[in-house]
Amino acid sequence: MHFHNGKAIRQLEISDFGKVYLTNDNPQHGESFLYDQSLDELALEESDYISDEMFNEVWNDR
């Protein structure tokens, strides 16, 4: 997920069936929905984070 000001603005779900790209303009695809809670609501570890560059590399590989 890509957050801006604590709110998810892009989300990428990767599974055996492919990739699902979610954005503010496209918040739902099938059973997938753009995360609608605050970043503070997530219990994340340091290892859960990736760089902007890594996220964008995967996001742009369509």
mmCIF file of the N, C-alpha and C atoms, coordinates in Angstrom:
data_MODEL
# 
_entry.id   MODEL 
# 
loop_
_atom_site.group_PDB 
_atom_site.id 
_atom_site.type_symbol 
_atom_site.label_atom_id 
_atom_site.label_alt_id 
_atom_site.label_comp_id 
_atom_site.label_asym_id 
_atom_site.label_entity_id 
_atom_site.label_seq_id 
_atom_site.pdbx_PDB_ins_code 
_atom_site.Cartn_x 
_atom_site.Cartn_y 
_atom_site.Cartn_z 
_atom_site.occupancy 
_atom_site.B_iso_or_equiv 
_atom_site.pdbx_formal_charge 
_atom_site.auth_seq_id 
_atom_site.auth_comp_id 
_atom_site.auth_asym_id 
_atom_site.auth_atom_id 
_atom_site.pdbx_PDB_model_num 
ATOM 1   N N  . MET A 1 1  ? 0.833   -1.174  0.000   1.00 0.00 ? 1  MET A N  1 
ATOM 2   C CA . MET A 1 1  ? 0.000   0.000   0.000   1.00 0.00 ? 1  MET A CA 1 
ATOM 3   C C  . MET A 1 1  ? 0.879   1.239   0.000   1.00 0.00 ? 1  MET A C  1 
ATOM 4   N N  . HIS A 1 2  ? 0.374   2.245   -0.643  1.00 0.00 ? 2  HIS A N  1 
ATOM 5   C CA . HIS A 1 2  ? 1.036   3.541   -0.680  1.00 0.00 ? 2  HIS A CA 1 
ATOM 6   C C  . HIS A 1 2  ? 0.133   4.509   0.077   1.00 0.00 ? 2  HIS A C  1 
ATOM 7   N N  . PHE A 1 3  ? 0.670   5.116   1.123   1.00 0.00 ? 3  PHE A N  1 
ATOM 8   C CA . PHE A 1 3  ? -0.092  6.042   1.952   1.00 0.00 ? 3  PHE A CA 1 
ATOM 9   C C  . PHE A 1 3  ? 0.359   7.473   1.716   1.00 0.00 ? 3  PHE A C  1 
ATOM 10  N N  . HIS A 1 4  ? -0.574  8.394   1.829   1.00 0.00 ? 4  HIS A N  1 
ATOM 11  C CA . HIS A 1 4  ? -0.283  9.828   1.799   1.00 0.00 ? 4  HIS A CA 1 
ATOM 12  C C  . HIS A 1 4  ? -1.114  10.466  2.901   1.00 0.00 ? 4  HIS A C  1 
ATOM 13  N N  . ASN A 1 5  ? -0.444  11.170  3.799   1.00 0.00 ? 5  ASN A N  1 
ATOM 14  C CA . ASN A 1 5  ? -1.116  11.776  4.954   1.00 0.00 ? 5  ASN A CA 1 
ATOM 15  C C  . ASN A 1 5  ? -1.928  10.748  5.752   1.00 0.00 ? 5  ASN A C  1 
ATOM 16  N N  . GLY A 1 6  ? -1.386  9.541   5.879   1.00 0.00 ? 6  GLY A N  1 
ATOM 17  C CA . GLY A 1 6  ? -2.017  8.512   6.687   1.00 0.00 ? 6  GLY A CA 1 
ATOM 18  C C  . GLY A 1 6  ? -3.138  7.750   6.023   1.00 0.00 ? 6  GLY A C  1 
ATOM 19  N N  . LYS A 1 7  ? -3.446  8.077   4.753   1.00 0.00 ? 7  LYS A N  1 
ATOM 20  C CA . LYS A 1 7  ? -4.539  7.424   4.044   1.00 0.00 ? 7  LYS A CA 1 
ATOM 21  C C  . LYS A 1 7  ? -3.994  6.659   2.833   1.00 0.00 ? 7  LYS A C  1 
ATOM 22  N N  . ALA A 1 8  ? -4.516  5.444   2.622   1.00 0.00 ? 8  ALA A N  1 
ATOM 23  C CA . ALA A 1 8  ? -4.089  4.643   1.473   1.00 0.00 ? 8  ALA A CA 1 
ATOM 24  C C  . ALA A 1 8  ? -4.563  5.296   0.186   1.00 0.00 ? 8  ALA A C  1 
ATOM 25  N N  . ILE A 1 9  ? -3.638  5.496   -0.755  1.00 0.00 ? 9  ILE A N  1 
ATOM 26  C CA . ILE A 1 9  ? -4.012  6.062   -2.052  1.00 0.00 ? 9  ILE A CA 1 
ATOM 27  C C  . ILE A 1 9  ? -3.757  5.086   -3.200  1.00 0.00 ? 9  ILE A C  1 
ATOM 28  N N  . ARG A 1 10 ? -2.897  4.101   -2.961  1.00 0.00 ? 10 ARG A N  1 
ATOM 29  C CA . ARG A 1 10 ? -2.665  3.035   -3.943  1.00 0.00 ? 10 ARG A CA 1 
ATOM 30  C C  . ARG A 1 10 ? -2.436  1.741   -3.184  1.00 0.00 ? 10 ARG A C  1 
ATOM 31  N N  . GLN A 1 11 ? -2.930  0.668   -3.751  1.00 0.00 ? 11 GLN A N  1 
ATOM 32  C CA . GLN A 1 11 ? -2.762  -0.638  -3.120  1.00 0.00 ? 11 GLN A CA 1 
ATOM 33  C C  . GLN A 1 11 ? -2.582  -1.663  -4.218  1.00 0.00 ? 11 GLN A C  1 
ATOM 34  N N  . LEU A 1 12 ? -1.640  -2.552  -4.028  1.00 0.00 ? 12 LEU A N  1 
ATOM 35  C CA . LEU A 1 12 ? -1.352  -3.606  -4.985  1.00 0.00 ? 12 LEU A CA 1 
ATOM 36  C C  . LEU A 1 12 ? -1.478  -4.941  -4.275  1.00 0.00 ? 12 LEU A C  1 
ATOM 37  N N  . GLU A 1 13 ? -2.336  -5.804  -4.807  1.00 0.00 ? 13 GLU A N  1 
ATOM 38  C CA . GLU A 1 13 ? -2.493  -7.142  -4.257  1.00 0.00 ? 13 GLU A CA 1 
ATOM 39  C C  . GLU A 1 13 ? -1.951  -8.130  -5.280  1.00 0.00 ? 13 GLU A C  1 
ATOM 40  N N  . ILE A 1 14 ? -1.044  -8.997  -4.838  1.00 0.00 ? 14 ILE A N  1 
ATOM 41  C CA . ILE A 1 14 ? -0.420  -9.976  -5.723  1.00 0.00 ? 14 ILE A CA 1 
ATOM 42  C C  . ILE A 1 14 ? -0.793  -11.361 -5.230  1.00 0.00 ? 14 ILE A C  1 
ATOM 43  N N  . SER A 1 15 ? -1.302  -12.182 -6.146  1.00 0.00 ? 15 SER A N  1 
ATOM 44  C CA . SER A 1 15 ? -1.657  -13.559 -5.805  1.00 0.00 ? 15 SER A CA 1 
ATOM 45  C C  . SER A 1 15 ? -1.310  -14.464 -6.978  1.00 0.00 ? 15 SER A C  1 
ATOM 46  N N  . ASP A 1 16 ? -1.614  -15.741 -6.831  1.00 0.00 ? 16 ASP A N  1 
ATOM 47  C CA . ASP A 1 16 ? -1.384  -16.690 -7.922  1.00 0.00 ? 16 ASP A CA 1 
ATOM 48  C C  . ASP A 1 16 ? -2.236  -16.363 -9.144  1.00 0.00 ? 16 ASP A C  1 
ATOM 49  N N  . PHE A 1 17 ? -3.294  -15.592 -8.943  1.00 0.00 ? 17 PHE A N  1 
ATOM 50  C CA . PHE A 1 17 ? -4.209  -15.263 -10.032 1.00 0.00 ? 17 PHE A CA 1 
ATOM 51  C C  . PHE A 1 17 ? -3.825  -13.977 -10.753 1.00 0.00 ? 17 PHE A C  1 
ATOM 52  N N  . GLY A 1 18 ? -2.832  -13.271 -10.257 1.00 0.00 ? 18 GLY A N  1 
ATOM 53  C CA . GLY A 1 18 ? -2.377  -12.041 -10.893 1.00 0.00 ? 18 GLY A CA 1 
ATOM 54  C C  . GLY A 1 18 ? -2.292  -10.888 -9.920  1.00 0.00 ? 18 GLY A C  1 
ATOM 55  N N  . LYS A 1 19 ? -2.276  -9.680  -10.473 1.00 0.00 ? 19 LYS A N  1 
ATOM 56  C CA . LYS A 1 19 ? -2.164  -8.460  -9.674  1.00 0.00 ? 19 LYS A CA 1 
ATOM 57  C C  . LYS A 1 19 ? -3.464  -7.672  -9.741  1.00 0.00 ? 19 LYS A C  1 
ATOM 58  N N  . VAL A 1 20 ? -3.816  -7.059  -8.626  1.00 0.00 ? 20 VAL A N  1 
ATOM 59  C CA . VAL A 1 20 ? -4.968  -6.175  -8.553  1.00 0.00 ? 20 VAL A CA 1 
ATOM 60  C C  . VAL A 1 20 ? -4.453  -4.808  -8.132  1.00 0.00 ? 20 VAL A C  1 
ATOM 61  N N  . TYR A 1 21 ? -4.744  -3.791  -8.956  1.00 0.00 ? 21 TYR A N  1 
ATOM 62  C CA . TYR A 1 21 ? -4.306  -2.424  -8.713  1.00 0.00 ? 21 TYR A CA 1 
ATOM 63  C C  . TYR A 1 21 ? -5.502  -1.611  -8.238  1.00 0.00 ? 21 TYR A C  1 
ATOM 64  N N  . LEU A 1 22 ? -5.398  -1.045  -7.041  1.00 0.00 ? 22 LEU A N  1 
ATOM 65  C CA . LEU A 1 22 ? -6.477  -0.245  -6.474  1.00 0.00 ? 22 LEU A CA 1 
ATOM 66  C C  . LEU A 1 22 ? -5.987  1.165   -6.216  1.00 0.00 ? 22 LEU A C  1 
ATOM 67  N N  . THR A 1 23 ? -6.828  2.140   -6.509  1.00 0.00 ? 23 THR A N  1 
ATOM 68  C CA . THR A 1 23 ? -6.508  3.549   -6.298  1.00 0.00 ? 23 THR A CA 1 
ATOM 69  C C  . THR A 1 23 ? -7.749  4.278   -5.796  1.00 0.00 ? 23 THR A C  1 
ATOM 70  N N  . ASN A 1 24 ? -7.603  5.560   -5.482  1.00 0.00 ? 24 ASN A N  1 
ATOM 71  C CA . ASN A 1 24 ? -8.761  6.366   -5.116  1.00 0.00 ? 24 ASN A CA 1 
ATOM 72  C C  . ASN A 1 24 ? -9.787  6.394   -6.244  1.00 0.00 ? 24 ASN A C  1 
ATOM 73  N N  . ASP A 1 25 ? -9.330  6.416   -7.491  1.00 0.00 ? 25 ASP A N  1 
ATOM 74  C CA . ASP A 1 25 ? -10.229 6.436   -8.643  1.00 0.00 ? 25 ASP A CA 1 
ATOM 75  C C  . ASP A 1 25 ? -10.804 5.062   -8.958  1.00 0.00 ? 25 ASP A C  1 
ATOM 76  N N  . ASN A 1 26 ? -10.134 4.008   -8.521  1.00 0.00 ? 26 ASN A N  1 
ATOM 77  C CA . ASN A 1 26 ? -10.565 2.627   -8.752  1.00 0.00 ? 26 ASN A CA 1 
ATOM 78  C C  . ASN A 1 26 ? -10.410 1.854   -7.441  1.00 0.00 ? 26 ASN A C  1 
ATOM 79  N N  . PRO A 1 27 ? -11.295 2.127   -6.454  1.00 0.00 ? 27 PRO A N  1 
ATOM 80  C CA . PRO A 1 27 ? -11.112 1.553   -5.114  1.00 0.00 ? 27 PRO A CA 1 
ATOM 81  C C  . PRO A 1 27 ? -11.582 0.114   -4.945  1.00 0.00 ? 27 PRO A C  1 
ATOM 82  N N  . GLN A 1 28 ? -12.208 -0.459  -5.974  1.00 0.00 ? 28 GLN A N  1 
ATOM 83  C CA . GLN A 1 28 ? -12.702 -1.838  -5.856  1.00 0.00 ? 28 GLN A CA 1 
ATOM 84  C C  . GLN A 1 28 ? -12.466 -2.593  -7.151  1.00 0.00 ? 28 GLN A C  1 
ATOM 85  N N  . HIS A 1 29 ? -12.076 -3.865  -6.989  1.00 0.00 ? 29 HIS A N  1 
ATOM 86  C CA . HIS A 1 29 ? -11.948 -4.767  -8.130  1.00 0.00 ? 29 HIS A CA 1 
ATOM 87  C C  . HIS A 1 29 ? -12.306 -6.155  -7.615  1.00 0.00 ? 29 HIS A C  1 
ATOM 88  N N  . GLY A 1 30 ? -13.411 -6.688  -8.095  1.00 0.00 ? 30 GLY A N  1 
ATOM 89  C CA . GLY A 1 30 ? -13.864 -7.985  -7.586  1.00 0.00 ? 30 GLY A CA 1 
ATOM 90  C C  . GLY A 1 30 ? -14.120 -7.901  -6.094  1.00 0.00 ? 30 GLY A C  1 
ATOM 91  N N  . GLU A 1 31 ? -13.463 -8.768  -5.347  1.00 0.00 ? 31 GLU A N  1 
ATOM 92  C CA . GLU A 1 31 ? -13.617 -8.778  -3.891  1.00 0.00 ? 31 GLU A CA 1 
ATOM 93  C C  . GLU A 1 31 ? -12.552 -7.955  -3.168  1.00 0.00 ? 31 GLU A C  1 
ATOM 94  N N  . SER A 1 32 ? -11.724 -7.253  -3.919  1.00 0.00 ? 32 SER A N  1 
ATOM 95  C CA . SER A 1 32 ? -10.660 -6.428  -3.337  1.00 0.00 ? 32 SER A CA 1 
ATOM 96  C C  . SER A 1 32 ? -11.113 -4.981  -3.205  1.00 0.00 ? 32 SER A C  1 
ATOM 97  N N  . PHE A 1 33 ? -10.781 -4.372  -2.067  1.00 0.00 ? 33 PHE A N  1 
ATOM 98  C CA . PHE A 1 33 ? -11.120 -2.983  -1.790  1.00 0.00 ? 33 PHE A CA 1 
ATOM 99  C C  . PHE A 1 33 ? -9.895  -2.243  -1.298  1.00 0.00 ? 33 PHE A C  1 
ATOM 100 N N  . LEU A 1 34 ? -9.765  -0.980  -1.714  1.00 0.00 ? 34 LEU A N  1 
ATOM 101 C CA . LEU A 1 34 ? -8.691  -0.127  -1.218  1.00 0.00 ? 34 LEU A CA 1 
ATOM 102 C C  . LEU A 1 34 ? -8.838  0.037   0.290   1.00 0.00 ? 34 LEU A C  1 
ATOM 103 N N  . TYR A 1 35 ? -7.750  -0.146  1.007   1.00 0.00 ? 35 TYR A N  1 
ATOM 104 C CA . TYR A 1 35 ? -7.742  -0.028  2.463   1.00 0.00 ? 35 TYR A CA 1 
ATOM 105 C C  . TYR A 1 35 ? -8.310  1.319   2.871   1.00 0.00 ? 35 TYR A C  1 
ATOM 106 N N  . ASP A 1 36 ? -9.302  1.313   3.769   1.00 0.00 ? 36 ASP A N  1 
ATOM 107 C CA . ASP A 1 36 ? -9.984  2.561   4.113   1.00 0.00 ? 36 ASP A CA 1 
ATOM 108 C C  . ASP A 1 36 ? -9.777  2.996   5.562   1.00 0.00 ? 36 ASP A C  1 
ATOM 109 N N  . GLN A 1 37 ? -8.770  2.465   6.206   1.00 0.00 ? 37 GLN A N  1 
ATOM 110 C CA . GLN A 1 37 ? -8.448  2.859   7.570   1.00 0.00 ? 37 GLN A CA 1 
ATOM 111 C C  . GLN A 1 37 ? -7.159  3.678   7.558   1.00 0.00 ? 37 GLN A C  1 
ATOM 112 N N  . SER A 1 38 ? -6.842  4.270   8.676   1.00 0.00 ? 38 SER A N  1 
ATOM 113 C CA . SER A 1 38 ? -5.624  5.055   8.828   1.00 0.00 ? 38 SER A CA 1 
ATOM 114 C C  . SER A 1 38 ? -4.400  4.140   8.889   1.00 0.00 ? 38 SER A C  1 
ATOM 115 N N  . LEU A 1 39 ? -3.279  4.655   8.447   1.00 0.00 ? 39 LEU A N  1 
ATOM 116 C CA . LEU A 1 39 ? -2.011  3.930   8.568   1.00 0.00 ? 39 LEU A CA 1 
ATOM 117 C C  . LEU A 1 39 ? -1.756  3.559   10.022  1.00 0.00 ? 39 LEU A C  1 
ATOM 118 N N  . ASP A 1 40 ? -2.165  4.412   10.941  1.00 0.00 ? 40 ASP A N  1 
ATOM 119 C CA . ASP A 1 40 ? -1.965  4.159   12.368  1.00 0.00 ? 40 ASP A CA 1 
ATOM 120 C C  . ASP A 1 40 ? -2.738  2.941   12.865  1.00 0.00 ? 40 ASP A C  1 
ATOM 121 N N  . GLU A 1 41 ? -3.762  2.506   12.134  1.00 0.00 ? 41 GLU A N  1 
ATOM 122 C CA . GLU A 1 41 ? -4.575  1.351   12.522  1.00 0.00 ? 41 GLU A CA 1 
ATOM 123 C C  . GLU A 1 41 ? -3.845  0.027   12.277  1.00 0.00 ? 41 GLU A C  1 
ATOM 124 N N  . LEU A 1 42 ? -2.840  0.049   11.428  1.00 0.00 ? 42 LEU A N  1 
ATOM 125 C CA . LEU A 1 42 ? -2.110  -1.171  11.090  1.00 0.00 ? 42 LEU A CA 1 
ATOM 126 C C  . LEU A 1 42 ? -1.026  -1.469  12.115  1.00 0.00 ? 42 LEU A C  1 
ATOM 127 N N  . ALA A 1 43 ? -0.884  -2.733  12.439  1.00 0.00 ? 43 ALA A N  1 
ATOM 128 C CA . ALA A 1 43 ? 0.197   -3.164  13.331  1.00 0.00 ? 43 ALA A CA 1 
ATOM 129 C C  . ALA A 1 43 ? 1.335   -3.674  12.451  1.00 0.00 ? 43 ALA A C  1 
ATOM 130 N N  . LEU A 1 44 ? 2.175   -2.763  12.013  1.00 0.00 ? 44 LEU A N  1 
ATOM 131 C CA . LEU A 1 44 ? 3.257   -3.102  11.085  1.00 0.00 ? 44 LEU A CA 1 
ATOM 132 C C  . LEU A 1 44 ? 4.600   -3.162  11.804  1.00 0.00 ? 44 LEU A C  1 
ATOM 133 N N  . GLU A 1 45 ? 5.434   -4.044  11.315  1.00 0.00 ? 45 GLU A N  1 
ATOM 134 C CA . GLU A 1 45 ? 6.816   -4.150  11.767  1.00 0.00 ? 45 GLU A CA 1 
ATOM 135 C C  . GLU A 1 45 ? 7.704   -3.417  10.762  1.00 0.00 ? 45 GLU A C  1 
ATOM 136 N N  . GLU A 1 46 ? 8.889   -3.086  11.157  1.00 0.00 ? 46 GLU A N  1 
ATOM 137 C CA . GLU A 1 46 ? 9.836   -2.407  10.264  1.00 0.00 ? 46 GLU A CA 1 
ATOM 138 C C  . GLU A 1 46 ? 10.030  -3.200  8.970   1.00 0.00 ? 46 GLU A C  1 
ATOM 139 N N  . SER A 1 47 ? 10.050  -4.531  9.065   1.00 0.00 ? 47 SER A N  1 
ATOM 140 C CA . SER A 1 47 ? 10.265  -5.375  7.886   1.00 0.00 ? 47 SER A CA 1 
ATOM 141 C C  . SER A 1 47 ? 9.071   -5.377  6.936   1.00 0.00 ? 47 SER A C  1 
ATOM 142 N N  . ASP A 1 48 ? 7.927   -4.835  7.343   1.00 0.00 ? 48 ASP A N  1 
ATOM 143 C CA . ASP A 1 48 ? 6.747   -4.767  6.482   1.00 0.00 ? 48 ASP A CA 1 
ATOM 144 C C  . ASP A 1 48 ? 6.845   -3.629  5.461   1.00 0.00 ? 48 ASP A C  1 
ATOM 145 N N  . TYR A 1 49 ? 7.727   -2.684  5.710   1.00 0.00 ? 49 TYR A N  1 
ATOM 146 C CA . TYR A 1 49 ? 7.847   -1.517  4.843   1.00 0.00 ? 49 TYR A CA 1 
ATOM 147 C C  . TYR A 1 49 ? 8.787   -1.784  3.684   1.00 0.00 ? 49 TYR A C  1 
ATOM 148 N N  . ILE A 1 50 ? 8.454   -1.198  2.531   1.00 0.00 ? 50 ILE A N  1 
ATOM 149 C CA . ILE A 1 50 ? 9.356   -1.209  1.374   1.00 0.00 ? 50 ILE A CA 1 
ATOM 150 C C  . ILE A 1 50 ? 9.545   0.233   0.924   1.00 0.00 ? 50 ILE A C  1 
ATOM 151 N N  . SER A 1 51 ? 10.557  0.461   0.115   1.00 0.00 ? 51 SER A N  1 
ATOM 152 C CA . SER A 1 51 ? 10.841  1.816   -0.363  1.00 0.00 ? 51 SER A CA 1 
ATOM 153 C C  . SER A 1 51 ? 9.829   2.234   -1.432  1.00 0.00 ? 51 SER A C  1 
ATOM 154 N N  . ASP A 1 52 ? 9.731   3.545   -1.639  1.00 0.00 ? 52 ASP A N  1 
ATOM 155 C CA . ASP A 1 52 ? 8.891   4.065   -2.721  1.00 0.00 ? 52 ASP A CA 1 
ATOM 156 C C  . ASP A 1 52 ? 9.331   3.480   -4.054  1.00 0.00 ? 52 ASP A C  1 
ATOM 157 N N  . GLU A 1 53 ? 10.640  3.401   -4.241  1.00 0.00 ? 53 GLU A N  1 
ATOM 158 C CA . GLU A 1 53 ? 11.174  2.899   -5.501  1.00 0.00 ? 53 GLU A CA 1 
ATOM 159 C C  . GLU A 1 53 ? 10.747  1.455   -5.742  1.00 0.00 ? 53 GLU A C  1 
ATOM 160 N N  . MET A 1 54 ? 10.806  0.626   -4.719  1.00 0.00 ? 54 MET A N  1 
ATOM 161 C CA . MET A 1 54 ? 10.431  -0.772  -4.870  1.00 0.00 ? 54 MET A CA 1 
ATOM 162 C C  . MET A 1 54 ? 8.928   -0.896  -5.167  1.00 0.00 ? 54 MET A C  1 
ATOM 163 N N  . PHE A 1 55 ? 8.102   -0.137  -4.449  1.00 0.00 ? 55 PHE A N  1 
ATOM 164 C CA . PHE A 1 55 ? 6.666   -0.160  -4.696  1.00 0.00 ? 55 PHE A CA 1 
ATOM 165 C C  . PHE A 1 55 ? 6.375   0.253   -6.136  1.00 0.00 ? 55 PHE A C  1 
ATOM 166 N N  . ASN A 1 56 ? 6.968   1.371   -6.570  1.00 0.00 ? 56 ASN A N  1 
ATOM 167 C CA . ASN A 1 56 ? 6.714   1.871   -7.924  1.00 0.00 ? 56 ASN A CA 1 
ATOM 168 C C  . ASN A 1 56 ? 7.212   0.919   -8.991  1.00 0.00 ? 56 ASN A C  1 
ATOM 169 N N  . GLU A 1 57 ? 8.308   0.234   -8.740  1.00 0.00 ? 57 GLU A N  1 
ATOM 170 C CA . GLU A 1 57 ? 8.824   -0.735  -9.707  1.00 0.00 ? 57 GLU A CA 1 
ATOM 171 C C  . GLU A 1 57 ? 7.792   -1.837  -9.945  1.00 0.00 ? 57 GLU A C  1 
ATOM 172 N N  . VAL A 1 58 ? 7.229   -2.363  -8.883  1.00 0.00 ? 58 VAL A N  1 
ATOM 173 C CA . VAL A 1 58 ? 6.217   -3.415  -9.010  1.00 0.00 ? 58 VAL A CA 1 
ATOM 174 C C  . VAL A 1 58 ? 4.927   -2.844  -9.567  1.00 0.00 ? 58 VAL A C  1 
ATOM 175 N N  . TRP A 1 59 ? 4.521   -1.658  -9.118  1.00 0.00 ? 59 TRP A N  1 
ATOM 176 C CA . TRP A 1 59 ? 3.298   -1.013  -9.577  1.00 0.00 ? 59 TRP A CA 1 
ATOM 177 C C  . TRP A 1 59 ? 3.351   -0.766  -11.089 1.00 0.00 ? 59 TRP A C  1 
ATOM 178 N N  . ASN A 1 60 ? 4.493   -0.327  -11.582 1.00 0.00 ? 60 ASN A N  1 
ATOM 179 C CA . ASN A 1 60 ? 4.641   0.012   -13.003 1.00 0.00 ? 60 ASN A CA 1 
ATOM 180 C C  . ASN A 1 60 ? 4.888   -1.184  -13.889 1.00 0.00 ? 60 ASN A C  1 
ATOM 181 N N  . ASP A 1 61 ? 5.097   -2.360  -13.322 1.00 0.00 ? 61 ASP A N  1 
ATOM 182 C CA . ASP A 1 61 ? 5.335   -3.584  -14.095 1.00 0.00 ? 61 ASP A CA 1 
ATOM 183 C C  . ASP A 1 61 ? 3.989   -4.248  -14.399 1.00 0.00 ? 61 ASP A C  1 
ATOM 184 N N  . ARG A 1 62 ? 3.260   -3.644  -15.314 1.00 0.00 ? 62 ARG A N  1 
ATOM 185 C CA . ARG A 1 62 ? 1.910   -4.135  -15.653 1.00 0.00 ? 62 ARG A CA 1 
ATOM 186 C C  . ARG A 1 62 ? 1.944   -4.991  -16.876 1.00 0.00 ? 62 ARG A C  1 
# 
